Amino acid sequence: MSSPKRCPDCGVELEALKIKTAEGHFLRIETDEPLEGIWGKLGSKEVLKPTAHVCPECGLTRLYTKQEPN
């Protein structure tokens, strides 16, 4: 389990929140790194799913990513 994320300005714990596009889709980040195997050879890129965290004191919002399993 990861340690709680803290606001660099206020020092308080950030609160997790869900963030979606106007169309209701979750955000995704496509990197320039190709996927391994056949999908990478066909041009598919690595995709990361960001999670959002907001500071309840100052409103600072940060996105964090971790690699999606293939």
HUDAWO-V332877 format. One record per residue. RES is the residue in three letters. SS is DSSP state (H for helix, E for strand, L for the rest). D_FIRST is the distance of its C-alpha to the first C-alpha in whole Angstrom. Layout:
BEGIN
{{RES,SS,D_FIRST} {RES,SS,D_FIRST}}
END
This chain:
BEGIN
{{MET,L,0} {SER,L,4} {SER,L,7} {PRO,L,9} {LYS,L,12} {ARG,E,15} {CYS,L,19} {PRO,L,21} {ASP,L,24} {CYS,L,23} {GLY,L,20} {VAL,L,19} {GLU,E,16} {LEU,E,16} {GLU,E,16} {ALA,E,15} {LEU,E,18} {LYS,L,19} {ILE,L,22} {LYS,E,25} {THR,L,28} {ALA,L,31} {GLU,L,32} {GLY,L,29} {HIS,L,27} {PHE,E,23} {LEU,L,23} {ARG,L,23} {ILE,E,23} {GLU,E,25} {THR,E,25} {ASP,E,28} {GLU,E,27} {PRO,E,28} {LEU,L,26} {GLU,L,27} {GLY,H,30} {ILE,H,32} {TRP,H,31} {GLY,H,30} {LYS,H,34} {LEU,L,35} {GLY,L,34} {SER,L,30} {LYS,E,28} {GLU,E,24} {VAL,E,22} {LEU,E,19} {LYS,E,18} {PRO,E,17} {THR,E,15} {ALA,E,17} {HIS,E,16} {VAL,E,19} {CYS,E,20} {PRO,L,22} {GLU,L,25} {CYS,L,26} {GLY,L,25} {LEU,L,23} {THR,E,21} {ARG,E,19} {LEU,E,18} {TYR,E,15} {THR,E,15} {LYS,E,13} {GLN,E,16} {GLU,L,17} {PRO,L,17} {ASN,L,21}}
END
